[in-house]
Amino acid sequence: MVSKQTEIVATYFEKSDAQDPSLAELFTDDLELYFPKFGVGKGKMAFMELGGGFVKAVASIAHRRDEFLVIEQGDHVVVEGTTFGKGQNGKEWSGGETSGGRFCSVFHFRETADGPKICRMHIYLDPDYTGDNTSGFLWGEDRPSW
């Protein structure tokens, strides 16, 4: 049986892939958000700021929702998975085949008058989806080409 929290997380990824503006309704007003290179943000406006910056780098993105590893414990749901898409530079990535596109997201829920909502979402990934930032990594241009 799937919990209400896991259903909300599934809705989050569906709305995210569809770029549905109602996505923010899944969050509490005081949401705490973490995304690499963005840092920690507070509130729905931080989520909107992250989204605005995200579209400057990413032309399209989709999550392989049917392949997710989902772990739920108490008020938390953790999702590990992959994405595929295209950067604004036209370069494509596919998690599991390219260096970019793997992620792990941790959702924390709080009960509200409208039911459970996401009050904390920390996303862990390499935001260099297309692998263009070779100078910022340990082996620079000599990185493996798996």
Disulfide bonds with the S-S distance in Angstrom:
none
